[in-house]
Amino acid sequence: MGDLLAPILDSREFILSRQLCTLFFIVFHIALTFWTYRDADRRGAMPWFWALTVFIFDLAGWIIYLVIRPPEYAEDVRERDLEIRAKENALTRQMETCPNCQKPVESDYLICPSCMKRLRKPCIECEKALKLSWTVCPYCKTKQ
């Protein structure tokens, strides 16, 4: 059987194709290791450890990394946290707080329900809540 395959195995075309396949697998292995390092670095997941794991265990290490890796990039997580904080700040700015106890109050409260501090006065005509410093009601034009 060895004599039958000898002409094929010793041919220049077979040797060239074997060398090209070996080169392809070496380049693929290095590229896969590099990609894993870059992806793990962007996701904040110990890039040296995962690159070494893929370098040593090849496709098995890469598959394990794909299963275990964080679902989001670290930059996306930071951006989402910043957006959440910005929206929380916007919500707290929209809600008024009592100047005395700092508890949230509605814009039409006359007194703070927590500390009973007077926040606004009612209009003598339309009964809408007015700031204490206002001398004219902006809703019904009545002098206070």
Phi, psi and omega in degrees: 000325178296326180288332181287322182270347183304316180295327181286314183292333181267357182288151181295324181296317180293317179297318178297315180295323177295318178293322178294320177295320177297315178298317178300314181293326176293313179296319178298318180297315179294317180295320178294321177295315179297316179298318179297318178300312182295318181293316179295324178295318179291333180266357180069044187233056176049074186298323181294320180298312183289324176296319178294321178298315179291323180296320182280313187259002175056234186295326179296317177295322179293319178294319177298318178299316181298327179285321188268338189302153178298144185287341184233155172288148180299324179295321178294322178296315178298318180296318179296319178297320177296319178296318179297315178297321179294319179292322176297318178296321178296320179294319180290331177289327179289326179276133177278157176235153177291133180291342182271308186249355178065018176276151180292138177226155177282161183287343180254011176288138176273325176227159177284128180290343181273310186246359177067019177287139179285124183255320182216169176240150179280146175292141182287342181259302187259355176068013177283155181284128180239152174293152184297332183274349183287139178254348179228139177283124180284349181271319183237003177065025181271135176288143183261000000 
